[in-house]
């Protein structure tokens, strides 16, 4: 029976969410984690990702030696929170923790961070056997997986299995599929003219962009593929035909060939529509992270299932339409699944986590170390 110190876990979670850590400003959070982990014998390395992406903190790669005969396990959570996340005032209610309604709570992903710290203490106090452990705390996850995308894969290449704790849903739920995502950045070039005197001489970049978007397949393309226009900007005044419009979009798919087809569709639609109007489209596509997919019989899934069953949970596997650090870690060669931690209404001021879920997630982390 895996037991954790529920009261200690709750208090640590409350402490962590009160540490401001917006994306690119995770310094205090990182320093807190370093101070908490060093007494347990962790070798801690901070990489230079922060300097690369305009942040004040790198990723933390924290290693603890264990039984060399057992597999090396990587656990990962992210240190940053979305906005509004400054001055969080957690409220402990009868069965859950919320914010005061003016900020997010930050359970995404400090519930995972608190759980990993509790796991470390339980392993130490109860002298539980385990293999080598790598705790990876990433920065900038909430703004495009910045931390993991800039991680040097050589720093974690010895990990045999990875477990990210960064998904909503009931504890025991295992995300075994995640899509690849690409960002599409577009600049439409038209021709300026006076909108009242000689609009015929102009080419409206806004009209070109709007026409292209109207011709495009967007939203739910199929069960594996989505696409979205996220930002649109153009024009300087109502009496000037706009010569420039900027669009930022994305596409995602569990199937690479479908993602490639959607991206080509979006690119060619912008380019052809602009050409028809006498303008020009510049389209830049950035591959953000790869897809991943596991079958039930894959060992990383089996480990998570055995650990959940050992705690009396009924594990389930799901596919996600969102990206996480698990996508990047799989791309770096570490078989990684994303595990549900129970937080709800994330990225809103109504975010909360139930006390029982906080405890059960920490228990699951301990149980995973015992399934090797």
C-alpha positions, 0 to 999 in steps of 0.5 A, spaced: 500 500 500 503 506 497 502 512 502 504 519 502 503 525 507 497 528 505 497 534 509 505 535 507 503 535 500 497 540 500 501 545 504 507 544 499 502 545 493 499 551 497 506 554 497 508 552 490 502 556 487 504 562 491 511 562 487 510 567 481 512 563 475 509 566 469 512 563 462 520 566 461 520 568 469 521 561 473 527 563 476 524 563 483 520 556 482 527 553 479 531 556 485 525 553 490 526 546 487 533 546 487 533 548 494 528 542 496 531 537 492 539 538 494 538 535 501 536 528 498 542 527 494 540 529 487 545 532 482 542 538 479 544 541 472 540 547 469 541 548 462 541 554 458 535 554 455 532 561 458 538 565 455 536 562 448 529 564 448 529 570 453 527 567 459 531 567 466 531 560 467 533 554 464 530 547 464 532 543 471 535 536 469 535 533 476 538 526 477 538 521 483 542 514 483 538 508 484 539 500 483 543 500 476 539 493 475 533 497 474 530 501 468 532 509 469 525 513 469 524 520 467 518 524 470 517 531 468 512 537 469 513 544 467 515 550 472 511 555 468 503 558 469 499 561 464 496 568 466 493 571 470 498 567 475 501 573 479 499 573 486 495 567 487 491 566 493 489 559 494 483 557 497 482 550 501 475 548 501 472 542 504 474 537 498 478 542 493 483 547 492 481 553 488 484 560 487 480 567 489 477 567 483 482 573 480 487 568 478 489 561 475 490 556 481 497 554 477 495 546 479 497 546 471 502 544 473 504 545 480 500 539 482 505 535 478 511 538 481 508 538 488 507 530 487 514 529 485 517 532 491 512 528 495 514 522 491 522 523 493 520 524 500 516 518 501 522 514 497 527 516 502 523 516 508 520 509 507 527 506 504 523 504 497 527 501 492 528 504 485 532 505 479 535 511 477 531 517 477 531 523 472 526 529 474 525 534 468 522 541 470 521 545 464 520 552 463 516 555 458 511 549 456 505 554 456 508 558 450 509 552 445 513 547 449 519 552 449 523 548 454 523 541 452 523 543 445 530 547 446 532 541 451 539 537 449 537 530 448 543 528 450 542 530 457 536 525 458 538 519 453 539 514 458 532 514 460 528 508 459 521 510 460 518 517 461 512 519 465 509 526 464 504 529 469 500 534 465 493 532 463 486 533 466 482 527 467 481 522 472 488 519 476 489 513 472 488 516 465 493 515 460 494 519 454 497 514 449 496 519 443 498 526 441 498 530 435 504 533 431 503 541 431 505 546 426 505 554 426 503 557 420 505 565 419 503 568 413 504 575 410 499 578 405 502 583 401 497 588 397 498 595 394 496 601 398 491 607 395 486 612 398 480 608 400 475 614 398 479 617 392 482 611 388 480 604 391 481 601 384 488 602 384 489 598 391 489 591 393 487 590 399 491 585 403 485 584 408 480 582 403 485 577 400 487 574 406 479 574 408 478 571 401 483 565 402 481 564 409 473 563 407 476 558 401 480 554 407 478 547 410 478 549 418 476 547 425 475 539 425 478 536 419 477 529 421 478 525 427 485 526 427 486 533 424 484 540 426 486 547 423 485 554 426 486 561 424 488 564 431 491 571 429 489 576 424 492 583 423 492 588 418 491 596 416 493 602 419 487 607 417 480 606 414 481 611 409 487 607 406 487 600 402 491 596 407 497 593 403 499 588 409 496 583 413 499 578 418 496 571 420 498 566 425 495 559 424 496 552 426 494 545 424 495 539 428 494 531 426 495 525 429 497 522 422 503 526 419 501 525 412 494 528 414 498 534 417 502 535 411 496 535 406 493 540 411 499 545 411 500 544 403 492 546 403 493 552 407 499 554 404 497 554 397 490 557 398 494 563 401 498 563 395 493 562 389 488 567 392 494 572 393 496 571 386 489 572 383 488 578 386 495 581 384 498 581 390 503 576 394 503 571 400 509 569 404 508 563 408 512 560 413 511 553 416 514 551 423 514 544 425 513 545 433 513 538 435 512 531 433 506 526 434 506 520 438 502 514 439 503 507 443 499 501 443 496 498 450 502 492 449 507 497 449 511 497 456 511 504 458 503 504 457 503 497 461 508 500 467 503 506 468 497 501 468 500 496 473 501 502 477 494 504 477 491 497 478 496 497 484 492 503 487 486 500 486 484 505 480 481 502 473 486 505 468 484 507 461 488 510 455 485 516 451 488 520 445 489 527 446 488 533 441 493 537 445 501 537 445 505 536 451 512 535 453 511 528 452 511 529 444 518 532 445 521 527 449 518 522 444 521 525 439 528 525 443 527 518 443 524 517 450 518 513 450 513 517 454 506 517 456 502 523 459 498 522 465 492 525 468 493 529 475 486 531 476 486 538 475 480 542 472 478 548 468 485 550 467 487 556 464 481 560 467 480 563 474 475 557 475 481 552 475 481 547 481 484 541 484 480 536 488 484 534 495 483 527 493 486 527 486 492 531 489 494 525 493 492 520 488 497 523 483 502 523 488 501 516 490 501 514 483 508 517 482 511 513 487 507 506 485 510 507 478 517 507 481 515 500 484 513 497 478 520 496 475 
